[in-house]
Amino acid sequence: AREAAVGFCRVYGEVSSDDLHDVMDPPPHDNCYGAIFKDTRFAWTGQYVKSNRPEAHAREIRVWRLA
């Protein structure tokens, strides 16, 4: 999952958990996505976007870039 996030950043410049939901199989638990970005290769951009997943109820999620 972390490598998918790195690859997404290399192509698009930034990534959010929604982006990973779109390209990966469902995780065993949705909280797993937060752990993906607990890595020194990622830095928060300072931006939030509203989640487009219905189950997230438009909550704000962080946007990440490669550090």
N, C-alpha and C positions, 0 to 999 in steps of 0.2 A: 504494500500500500504506500509506504514511504517513497519507494522508487517510482511509483506511478505519479505521485505528487511532484517529485523532482522533474520527471519527464514532462509533465504538464507545464510546469514553470518554464522549462527550457523552450517550449514551443510558444506559450502564450504570455510569458512574463510574470504571471501571478496565478494563484490558485486559491480556491475556497473549498470547504468541505462539500458544498453542493456540487462542485465540479467533479470531485471524486465519486460522489454518489452516482453521477451520470456515466462514469466510465468503468466502475468496478462492480463486482458482485456484492450483495448485501453483507455487511460484517456481522459477526456473532452478536455484537451489541453496538448501538449507535454511538456510544461514548468512545468507541475505539478511534473515531476520526480525530478527536482532540489530541490523542497521543501521537498521531502522525506528525504533528507540527512541533512536538517537544523534541526538537533536534536542532543542533547548531547550524544546519544547512538552511534553515528557514528563518526569516525575519518578518515580523508583522509590518504591513505597509502603513499602518495607522488608519486604514479604511475599514469600514463595515459595509456590508451589503445585506439586504433583506433576503432571507432564504426563499427559494422558489418551490421548496418541497411542501406539499399540503400539511404533512404531519408536523412540520416545524412552525406552522402558524405565523409565517413572515417574520420570525425573530431575526435579529441582526447577528450576522456571523462575520468573523474576521477574514480579511483577505491577506494572503501571504505571498512572499517573493523569496527567491534564493538569496541568502546572505552574501 
